């Protein structure tokens, strides 16, 4: 007999937007179920540069989105401090940049209330020594860095603690329509193959780049421009603050510090397929050439991987030939009853990682209106519990320089883990680059379900360091088998998937040390362990 669930709201999409909606509804006492076709954040929400926007980047072109970003920037710093590093940001003007744009940008920031204070060029070069010595002006803004992995997991965990339900690896196969309204969804468990039906009073489409597919199932038109961006990760963190180029947003003009590395990007190419995560060497080279204008030594620094993700950009009258850079970064909340005559169906799309909480608030407000419920939003004041709260880097009285070092997952965590857990089997360090222990890996594994190294990586940073999982992915797989947490077959499949995924990201940047690292990885897995290359083609 087919399993049937009943709830008030079905939320489709396990990215940060859907996660935020789930938590907001849970805080208001509304029963909700989240449906995600992969792991949490397998799409756009963890395929970005992790920038906590000050709004300054969009101050000229998109002032409404800029104002929303700055407003949410302040809220998130108070409510999710465990996933945010208040790095601050710089906007840097180089000789090639337009003086008139710089004046417009500064005037717009002032009008919007976004702090943008000019600082001496000499001071900037002392603080950020890799900056081009020819820079002409530098402005400080309140940008920050977001750990989107921990943010997403913590948001969903808090929602579940409050009574919500999250179903990962469940794909929506149909939106149920009865008497002119959405009545729920039909889903397939991708791990077991079983079909389920979820009856709901309201269905929320928060599927991001896959939003058009969901709308089509509901029989309503929806145009989303999937704008794919490429980013790269450097092997070390060479900038203390976010560094932006002071020009109209374009390709290769932003550097974001993240833990022990720096993330650089991005590009913008429209794609029809939301599953298109392809990487291109020419695209990388064009991006690096643009970045060299700000950081001249960029080609001398080691890249460890590249990745890409699609931004779901909404524009009611736009087609897929519209340029992604010209489309607003603002959110779009669509009530399909008002728009298309279909009650009980809502789409929320667009927006930024920084504005996820506001997007969730507005969506939950509309849900409450449809359900006839009076319940106020409290996510602007209710903090999200941080599962690493007791770690040393949460000490608020540290000097900025010390706090910067402690914010990284390695460093101080290594000493704490090794000293307090060195005699315990659970304290065995599996990933040396990121100092991830077996205890952390085991805690990230589901009680039931498949063993997946990618899911563990998103929760622990396993394999995200310079060696890109060359050693730790095998160690984690072997330990999982040894301790009865995975079968040999499950571990082999997980290892093949993880190695193929890491090699894809390394291959496009593979020169120098990274080329040698990739060669070592291939030698270990193909020669020493006997994995055939064709076995990895299923990924």
N, C-alpha and C positions, 0 to 999 in steps of 0.2 A: 504493500500500500504506500502511495506517495506521501512523503512527509509534508505537513502543512503547518506553517507558522502564522501567527496573527500579531500584528503590532499596529501602532498608530501611524508611524512614518517609516517608509523604506527609503534609505539614502543610498544611491548608486554611486560608487567611486570612493576608493580608499586612499586618495591623496589628502593633502592638508586641508583642502576645502571641505571635503566630505567628513573628514575627522573633526574639524571644527564645528560643523553642523551637528554631528552626533553628540559632541560634548555639550553644546549649547542647549540642545533639546533635553538631554539628560539632566542638566542643571535646572531646567524649568519643570521637571517632573513628567516629561512626555516620553512614552515608550518608543524606541527607535531601533532599527536594525540597519547596520552598514553592510553593503555587499561589494566586495572587491574581487576582480578576476585574477589578480596575482597576489603578491605580498603587499603589505602596506607601503605605499610610496614607491612602487616599482616603476612608476611613470615620471611625470614632470616634477613632482614634489621633491625628489631626490636627484634630479638631473639638472640642477641649476648651479649658480655660483654661491648660493647661500648668503646673499646680501640682505641685510636689514636696511631697507631703503630709508633715507632721510627725506625723500621726496625731491631732492635737488636735481636728480638726473632728469626728471620730467617737468621741471619748473617752467620751461618755456613752451614745449610742445603740448603738454598734457597737464595743465594746472590742477584740474580736479583730482586726477590720480595722484599728483604730487602732494596735495593737501591731505588726502586720505592716508597716504603712506607716512607722512610725518606724524599725523595724529596717532596712527597705530604703532609707529615706532616707539612712542613714549609709553603707550599702554603695555606693549609686549616686554619692554625692559623691566617693568614692574611685576608682571604676572607670570613670565616664563624665564626668569633669570638663569636657570640652569642650562638653557639651550642657547643663550645669547652672550656674546662677548661684545662689550661696548668699545670697540676699537677706535671709533671716530673715523672720519674720512677726509680725504683731500680731493679738491678739484684743481687740476693743474693745467695751466695754459702754456702751450708751446708756441714757437714763432709761427707755425703754419695755421694756427687757429684764429678765427675771426674776432677782431676786437669788438665789433658791434654785437655779436652774439654774447660775448662775455658781459657786456653792459646790460643787455636784455635779461640774461640769466640772473645777474645780481639783483636787478630791479624786481624780477618776478619772485625770487626767494624772499626778498624783503616784504613784498606785498602779501605773500602767503604765510609769512611768519616763520619761515625756515631759517634757522641761524646759519649764516654764511660769512665768516669773519676772515678777512685777508690777513695772512701772516707773512713775515719777511722771507724772501726766497732763500737767503742764507740759512735761516733757522730750519726751513724745510729740508734743505740739503743735508744738514747735520742730522736731523731726525730720520730722514729717508735717504740714505747715501746712494742708493741705486737710481735715483731720479736723474733725468738728463740735466746736465749743468746749464743748458741753454733755456731752461724754463723761465717764463716772464712774469708769472703771477700764480699764487697759490691761495686757495680759500679752504678753511676748515669747516666741515659740516658734521652733523651727528649720525653718520652712518654706523653700521655695526655688522657683525657676522653672526649668522644663525646656523646652528647644527640642526639641519632639517631632519636628520635621522632620529635624533633623540626627541626633538620637538614632536614629530608625528607619533612616535610610539607612546610618549608620555600623554599626549592629548587623548589618544584612543584608550589608553589604560585608565585614565581618570573617568572617561565616559562609561567604560565597562564596570568600574567600581561603583558607579552610580546607577547601575541597572540596565545600561544599553547592551547591545549584542553586536559583535563584529564577526562577519563571515569572510575570511580570506580564501582565495582559490575557489571562488564561486562566481560563475559567469551568468549574467542576465541573458536569458534567451528570448524573453518576450515580456512586454508590458501588458498587463491584463486590463482590458477596456470593457466596461459594463455600463450600459445605459448612458453613454456620453461622458463617462468619467473614468479616471484611472483607479483601479481597485486593487492593485498590487503588482507583483512581478513573478515570473517563473524563472528559476535559476537551476544551474547544473553544477554539482560538486565536481570540480575538475580532478580531484584526487581519487574519488570513488566512482564517479560517473553517474551517481544517483541524481534524480530530478526532485526539486522541491518547489513548493508554492508558498509565497509570502503574501498574505492578505494585509492590505494597509489602507488607511483612510487618505493618505497623501503619499505620493511618490516624488522624490527629489532627485533630479538628474544633476549630479555633480561629478560627471565622468570625465571632465577635462577634454583632452584631445579625442576621446571616444564618445563625446556628448552627442555628436550627430547620429551615431549608430543607435543610441538609446532613443533619441527623438524620433528616428525613423520607425522604431518598434512601436512607438506610441501613436504614429501616424500624423506627426506634426512637423512642419518644415523648420529647419535650423541650419544656419550657415556659420561655421567656425573655420577660421583660417589657422591651420596647424603650421606654425612657424618654427622650424627646427634650428636650434642653436648648438654650436660645438663649443666645448670648453676643454681646457687642459689643466693638469695638475703638476706643479713643480715639486721636486723632491725635498725642498726645504722652504721655510717661511722667511722671505727676505724683506717683507714690508710689515711695519707695525700697524699701519692703518689701511683702510680701503683707499685705493688710488684710482680716481676717475680722470678721464681727459675732459677738459672744459670745452666741449663742442656739442652739437646736436648728437644724441645717441647714435652710435654706429658700431661697426665691427671692431673687435680687438681694442677696447678702450677702458677696460676695468680690471683691476687686480684686487682680489679679496683674500685676506689672510684667514686661514681655517686650520685650527689646531696647529700641527707642525708643518703645514704646507701652505702654498699660495695657489689659488685657483684663478685662472686667467681666461677671459673670453670677451664677448661671445660673437657668434655670427647669426645670420638670420636668413633662412632659405625656406620657402613655402613647400610643404609636402602634402600629398593627398592621403598618405597612409599614416595613421597615428602610431603604428608599430615600427615606423622607420627610425631606427637609431643608428643609421649608417655614418661612417666617418670617412673623410677624404683628406689625403695628404696635401693637395693643392689648396684646399680650404684652410688647412692648418697653416701653411706657409704664408698665405695672404694675411691671416690673423696675426701671426708673429711679426710680420713686416710692419703692421699697424702698431703693434705694441712696442716695437723698438723705438718709436718716436717718444715714448714716455720713459721706458727703461732700456737704455742702449745695450746693456749687457745681456739682454733676454736670450740671445742665441748661445750664450756661453753657459747657461744654467740648464741643469738636467731636468728633462720632462719625464715623468714616470707613467703617465697614461693620458688618454683623451676619452671623452664621452660626449653624448648628445642627448637632447630631449626636446620635445615640442611644446611651445607655448600655445595654449588655446586662446586665440584672439577673436573676439566677437565684434561684428559690425553688421547691422541689420541689412544694409544695402550692398555689402561687399561680396565679391566673388573670390575665387581662389587665386586670381591674378593680382589681387591687391598686394602691395608691398607690406611686409610685416612691420617694418619700421614706422609706417604711416598710420597704423591702427592703434587706437587708444589702449592703454594698459589698465583702464578702469574696468570695474566689474559690470556684469549684465545679469540682472535678476528678471526672469521672464515668468509671468503668471500665464500659463497657457489657456486658462479659462478666458481671461480678458483678450488674449492675443489670438487664440485659435478655437475657442469654444470647447476646449477639453478641460473639465474640472479635475481637481485632485492631482494635477501634474505641474511641477515647477522645474525650471532649469536655472542653475546658477553657474556662470562661466566667466572667463576673463580674469581680471585682477592680478594680484601679485602674492607671492609668499607672505610678504609683510602685511597684506591686508586680509589675510585669511579669517581673522577673528571678526572683522567688520562684515565680511561676506556672510559668515555664519550667522551673525546677529540679524542681518536684514532678511536672510532666508528663514530663520526661525520665527521672526516676527510675522512673516507672511504665512507660515505654517500655522501659527497660533490663530491668526485671523480666520483661516479656513476651518480650523477645528473649533472655533468659538471659545478659545481658552484665553484667559487673562493671566499672563505670566511674563514678568519682566526679565530682560537679559541681565546677567550678572558676570559675564566673562570679562568685562572690563576691570573688575576688581577682584574676582576670585582667582587666586594663583593656581597654577598647574603644578602638582607635586613633582619634584625632580628625584628620580630614583638614585642619583649620585650625590644627594645633598650633603652627605657626611664627608665627602672627599675634601682634601685640603684646599682645593682651588676655590671653595665657596667662602673662604675667609674674606670678609668685606673690608677689613682694616689694612690690607696689604697695600704697599706702594704700587703704583701703576705698572712699573717694570716687572716687579715680582708677580703681580697678578697676571700679567701677560704670560709669563712662563708657566705659572701654575694652571692656567686655563687649558693648556695642552694636555692631552690624555697621557702622553708619555712623561718622562721627567719625574715629577714628584710622585706620581702613581707607581712608578717602578720601585722606588724606595719603600713606599708603604706596603705594596703587595709583597715584595720580597722579604721584608722584615717581619711582617705580621703573619704571613701565610707560608713561609719557606719550608716549614716542617709538615705542612698539610698537603695531601695529594691534590686537593682542590685548588691550591695556590700555584700549581705547576703552570709556568708561562708557556703558552702554546705559540703565540704570535709575538716575537721579540720586537719587531718594528713598532707595534702599537701597544705592547705590554698587555696583551689579553690573556687571561688565565682560563684554565679549563672550567673553573667555577662559573665564570661569566658566560662561557660558551654554553654550558649545560643549562644555565638559567634562561638563555635565549631560545632554547629548543622547546617546541611544543610537547605537551604530555603525550598527545596522540598526533599522528600525521607523519608526513615524509620528512626525512633528514635533508635539509637544504642549506648549503653553505652561504648562498646569497642572502637568505633570510637572516642567518646568524651574523653575517658581515654588516648588514644594515643596523643591527642592534648593538654590536660590540666593536666595530672597526677591524675585525679579523681580516687580514690580507690587504689592508688599505695602505700599507707603508711602502717603502722603496722596493722591496722584493716582490710586491704584488702577489703575495700568497704562495710563492714558490715552495716554501717549506711548511708554513703553518696550515695550509689547506689539507695537505696530506696528514699532518700530525692530528688535526682535529677529526678527520675522517677515521683514522686508525683508532683513536681514543673512543670515538662514538661506537665503533664495532666492539672494541675490547670491553666497554662498560655496558654493552647491551642496549645502547640507545639507537642503533641502526644495524641493519643487516649488511652483509658484504655487498650485496647487489645495490642497496640504497646508497651506501657509501661510495661505490664506484661511480654510480650515475651522478651523484652530487659533486664528486671530484672532477669528472669530465666536464660538467656544466661550468663549474667555477674556473677551471683552467682555461676553457675556451673563452669565457667572458673576459677574463683578465688579459689573455693574449690579444684579443680584439682591440682592447683599449691601449695596449702597449705597442702593437704593431704599427700603428699610424705615426707614432712619435719615436720609433726605434732607431736612434742613432747613438753613437758613443756608449756610455755606461748602460743605458736602457737597452740598446741592441745586444750587448753582452749578457745582460740579465735575462732577456727574452731567449737568447740562445741557450743559456744555462737551464732555464725552465723547460724548454723543449727537449733538451738532452735528458734531463731527469725523468720526465714523464714518458718520452717516446722510447728512450734507450734503456734506462735503468728500470723503469716500471712497466715497460712494454705496452703503453697506450698507443694505439694506432691513430694517426691523424684523422682518418675517415670516421672514427668513432665519435669525434667531436662535432661532426657536421649536423647532428640532430639539434644542436643548440640554437 
